[in-house]
Amino acid sequence: MEDIECVSKYVHLQTLELNGNKLTHLKALNTLKYIKILTASRNQLTTDGLNFEPPGNLQLIDFSYNSIERIAHIEQHRFLRHLCLDHNNIEVIEGLSGCKYLTHLSLRGNKIKVIEHLKSPILQYLNLSYNRISKIQSLSEDCPNLEILDLSFNEIKTTQGLGNLPLLTTLNLQGNLILKIENLWHIKELPLLYNLNVLGNALLQQQALKEDKPLRLNIAINFPRLTILNDERLSAEEKITSINRFSPPQYVIDAVENSRKVRDRIRNNPVTSSIQVI
């Protein structure tokens, strides 16, 4: 379908799904003032094709898999809460300052290099995976209420810029360029962070092997609030093992030392020296 003039007569529509067509514009929606949910994924929409008379209470938009190059004509939808612009050709985050009620934003699979111009104080969910981002800046100032952040498969080398997101619970950094575990320290003190993914950072894994510090245990000891690491639940056994290996309590140190002394006495005693010590 290339034209949707036929829907313009249904003036009381609240949900409209136009996925998988060949639409290049949405001007026919000018008469639909009651739409709350609009999905037009997998069409041929461009930036100019998004300009239509805004409904009074549009709350969800999905324009994924189109040919949109700029975020334009979106901030006129003042009550928008959910916006999905995945897999377009967007290079710059812009044109959202008027969306004061936006809580969910997904820009997965675009060409974004810098996180800027968000200015979304109540945004809770942000997906910027599969872009070209190398540096994180102004995120804590623009989105202080962020809870879930997906930055997977970008070009990020450090977590600097993420340390002041007090409500962040879930952070996905899979498939980036993080070189050292120390580059994760900026997020160590986040009070609510319980789910972290750093899979696919090959150099990070190489460092762990070189220093004989298993990455999973090393992260567990430095992020005691984590319950999920790399999409797998952190078990109580792993947490105890990480503590005993990297920061053992005094009673564990004493037990190891006593065990060593017992083994030494057995080896040095001519009567028991032939006994195999395990």
Phi and psi in degrees as a GROMACS rama.xvg file:
@    title "Ramachandran Plot"
@    xaxis  label "Phi"
@    yaxis  label "Psi"
@TYPE xy
-109.186  -12.5002  GLU-2
-138.379  141.654  ASP-3
-122.892  28.3808  ILE-4
-56.8964  -27.4072  GLU-5
-65.0842  -23.1538  CYS-6
-86.0765  -11.3454  VAL-7
-64.826  -20.6339  SER-8
-81.9422  -12.5608  LYS-9
-91.5335  74.2342  TYR-10
-69.5621  -14.8901  VAL-11
-102.888  13.1737  HIS-12
-59.7832  138.578  LEU-13
-112.977  -25.5659  GLN-14
-127.825  128.765  THR-15
-135.105  120.837  LEU-16
-112.554  119.897  GLU-17
-124.088  27.9509  LEU-18
-67.8393  145.813  ASN-19
70.9487  39.8153  GLY-20
-119.374  -157.915  ASN-21
-125.284  36.9791  LYS-22
-72.3662  139.244  LEU-23
-113.418  -12.7147  THR-24
-154.068  168.816  HIS-25
-127.587  29.352  LEU-26
-62.0853  -25.4896  LYS-27
-66.0083  -11.7576  ALA-28
-85.015  0.5543  LEU-29
-58.0251  -28.5514  ASN-30
-90.9147  -6.97277  THR-31
-94.9934  92.299  LEU-32
-90.5579  -3.85838  LYS-33
-114.033  8.47034  TYR-34
-65.4298  132.356  ILE-35
-109.353  -31.8075  LYS-36
-127.331  123.992  ILE-37
-131.699  119.261  LEU-38
-122.3  127.263  THR-39
-138.457  48.5452  ALA-40
-74.1768  151.654  SER-41
58.3355  55.2215  ARG-42
-122.909  -152.909  ASN-43
-126.081  36.1526  GLN-44
-70.7414  139.371  LEU-45
-114.351  -179.713  THR-46
-58.2162  -45.4561  THR-47
-64.6085  -28.6211  ASP-48
-73.0636  -6.79446  GLY-49
-89.8089  -2.48053  LEU-50
-86.8527  102.201  ASN-51
-142.612  159.953  PHE-52
-59.4278  121.218  GLU-53
-69.1108  131.255  PRO-54
-65.6926  162.107  PRO-55
-72.2915  -24.5128  GLY-56
-143.405  40.6459  ASN-57
-68.7505  123.071  LEU-58
-114.747  -23.8074  GLN-59
-136.29  129.449  LEU-60
-128.664  133.517  ILE-61
-127.992  105.708  ASP-62
-115.644  34.2335  PHE-63
-70.3435  157.181  SER-64
56.0916  54.2076  TYR-65
-126.766  -155.592  ASN-66
-124.269  39.996  SER-67
-79.6957  128.375  ILE-68
-103.937  -23.8784  GLU-69
-136.408  148.466  ARG-70
-84.74  98.8754  ILE-71
-134.775  157.136  ALA-72
63.1586  16.5983  HIS-73
-95.227  -39.1155  ILE-74
-68.8839  -8.7411  GLU-75
-71.7175  -16.2355  GLN-76
-88.5503  85.5164  HIS-77
-66.7034  -24.9116  ARG-78
-104.674  16.7989  PHE-79
-64.7109  133.997  LEU-80
-113.282  -39.4536  ARG-81
-120.999  126.982  HIS-82
-133.71  124.509  LEU-83
-121.319  117.824  CYS-84
-125.143  35.7131  LEU-85
-60.9422  147.53  ASP-86
54.239  56.7545  HIS-87
-120.451  -153.916  ASN-88
-121.678  34.3477  ASN-89
-76.5704  132.944  ILE-90
-109.842  -25.2521  GLU-91
-130.87  137.384  VAL-92
-84.0342  118.206  ILE-93
-158.33  172.513  GLU-94
68.1403  27.3019  GLY-95
-120.618  1.53479  LEU-96
-63.1311  -24.9706  SER-97
-82.3573  -8.38404  GLY-98
-89.8873  77.0274  CYS-99
-72.5573  -15.8487  LYS-100
-107.039  10.7832  TYR-101
-68.4442  122.777  LEU-102
-114.769  -23.9231  THR-103
-129.801  124.228  HIS-104
-135.251  126.9  LEU-105
-126.385  122.519  SER-106
-126.576  35.7332  LEU-107
-61.6948  139.361  ARG-108
70.2063  41.4529  GLY-109
-113.965  -150.821  ASN-110
-126.39  33.0374  LYS-111
-76.1238  133.709  ILE-112
-109.258  -26.513  LYS-113
-132.6  138.646  VAL-114
-88.947  110.215  ILE-115
-156.537  164.784  GLU-116
60.7433  26.1324  HIS-117
-75.8192  -55.899  LEU-118
47.9532  52.1181  LYS-119
-121.96  85.7715  SER-120
-65.4436  -21.9746  PRO-121
-110.207  11.7369  ILE-122
-62.3186  129.745  LEU-123
-109.757  -31.4724  GLN-124
-126.388  127.057  TYR-125
-137.101  122.542  LEU-126
-117.127  111.435  ASN-127
-121.509  28.0688  LEU-128
-68.1876  156.418  SER-129
57.2995  48.1633  TYR-130
-120.126  -152.718  ASN-131
-126.969  31.8544  ARG-132
-75.1588  130.178  ILE-133
-117.455  -17.7029  SER-134
-139.68  139.776  LYS-135
-105.735  124.901  ILE-136
-147.946  148.21  GLN-137
61.5567  8.41427  SER-138
-68.7247  -41.6981  LEU-139
-67.7713  -29.8569  SER-140
-77.6171  -39.5219  GLU-141
-81.9207  -31.939  ASP-142
-132.54  65.4385  CYS-143
-68.1178  -16.5559  PRO-144
-102.334  17.3127  ASN-145
-63.0585  132.386  LEU-146
-112.619  -37.2849  GLU-147
-127.453  124.978  ILE-148
-132.6  122.512  LEU-149
-113.903  109.631  ASP-150
-117.95  24.3879  LEU-151
-66.8174  150.459  SER-152
56.6973  55.02  PHE-153
-122.842  -150.357  ASN-154
-126.587  36.2296  GLU-155
-80.8075  135.194  ILE-156
-111.279  -15.296  LYS-157
-149.473  157.456  THR-158
-92.6417  9.48211  THR-159
-56.9011  131.01  GLN-160
104.715  -5.91135  GLY-161
-111.115  -0.27015  LEU-162
-75.1968  -10.2252  GLY-163
-116.143  46.2823  ASN-164
-118.725  81.6334  LEU-165
-64.9207  -18.7171  PRO-166
-101.296  2.07412  LEU-167
-66.695  124.997  LEU-168
-110.867  -29.9671  THR-169
-133.412  127.64  THR-170
-135.031  122.893  LEU-171
-111.201  112.938  ASN-172
-117.366  22.7555  LEU-173
-60.8406  143.055  GLN-174
69.2333  33.9005  GLY-175
-107.935  -158.204  ASN-176
-121.259  36.5288  LEU-177
-69.4807  123.295  ILE-178
-88.5221  -41.5143  LEU-179
-131.623  151.491  LYS-180
-63.5704  -27.0248  ILE-181
-61.7045  -22.452  GLU-182
-74.438  -3.11885  ASN-183
-95.7551  -8.99487  LEU-184
-63.6203  -20.7715  TRP-185
-63.6082  -20.9366  HIS-186
-108.208  8.99633  ILE-187
-60.1246  -35.3788  LYS-188
-94.7781  6.74386  GLU-189
-62.6778  119.243  LEU-190
-69.8299  -24.2524  PRO-191
-112.59  0.187405  LEU-192
-68.4931  117.001  LEU-193
-124.757  -11.0113  TYR-194
-130.072  113.338  ASN-195
-131.5  135.598  LEU-196
-126.721  117.669  ASN-197
-124.616  21.6438  VAL-198
-58.5148  152.481  LEU-199
78.7665  6.6325  GLY-200
-94.4806  85.3357  ASN-201
-57.3864  -41.7073  ALA-202
-66.7647  -31.6283  LEU-203
-64.3729  -42.2489  LEU-204
-67.0115  -38.2942  GLN-205
-63.5161  -39.8096  GLN-206
-61.6357  -42.0946  GLN-207
-61.4282  -41.5876  ALA-208
-67.911  -40.4002  LEU-209
-63.9389  -38.9995  LYS-210
-91.96  3.31483  GLU-211
54.5912  41.8504  ASP-212
-124.161  97.3189  LYS-213
-49.2993  125.109  PRO-214
-56.9369  -44.2317  LEU-215
-61.6348  -43.3223  ARG-216
-69.9977  -37.2699  LEU-217
-64.5718  -40.0334  ASN-218
-70.2615  -39.013  ILE-219
-59.8961  -40.7718  ALA-220
-72.2677  -29.8854  ILE-221
-90.3673  -13.6705  ASN-222
-126.878  72.2415  PHE-223
-64.134  -17.5279  PRO-224
-84.5423  -12.8081  ARG-225
-64.7363  138.636  LEU-226
-119.02  -18.0134  THR-227
-130.773  125.167  ILE-228
-129.965  124.667  LEU-229
54.3642  45.128  ASN-230
66.5472  13.4826  ASP-231
-126.649  139.315  GLU-232
-67.3418  134.911  ARG-233
-78.0198  117.552  LEU-234
-79.4132  159.949  SER-235
-61.613  -34.9969  ALA-236
-63.6631  -41.3026  GLU-237
-63.845  -41.0827  GLU-238
-65.8463  -41.2261  LYS-239
-65.9236  -42.1127  ILE-240
-61.4342  -42.2808  THR-241
-64.5543  -38.9774  SER-242
-65.7716  -47.2373  ILE-243
-64.467  -29.0207  ASN-244
-85.0379  -42.5819  ARG-245
-104.036  -25.8602  PHE-246
-149.284  63.8423  SER-247
-68.4927  141.987  PRO-248
-68.521  165.75  PRO-249
-61.1374  -36.4029  GLN-250
-67.3696  -29.8687  TYR-251
-71.6269  -42.4515  VAL-252
-59.7532  -44.3037  ILE-253
-63.2273  -41.0616  ASP-254
-64.4497  -41.7167  ALA-255
-64.8599  -42.2642  VAL-256
-65.2303  -42.5012  GLU-257
-63.0599  -39.8346  ASN-258
-63.2223  -40.9305  SER-259
-63.1496  -41.932  ARG-260
-64.9023  -39.9584  LYS-261
-62.6701  -43.2668  VAL-262
-62.7814  -41.883  ARG-263
-62.7836  -40.9332  ASP-264
-64.9526  -38.6972  ARG-265
-65.5242  -43.2965  ILE-266
-66.3502  -33.9203  ARG-267
-87.1632  -8.94048  ASN-268
-87.8677  120.711  ASN-269
-62.5797  -24.4046  PRO-270
-75.8526  -36.0777  VAL-271
-106.612  0.529817  THR-272
-63.3677  -24.5177  SER-273
-80.0974  -7.98416  SER-274
-78.9493  131.979  ILE-275
-74.0278  123.416  GLN-276
-96.5642  127.956  VAL-277
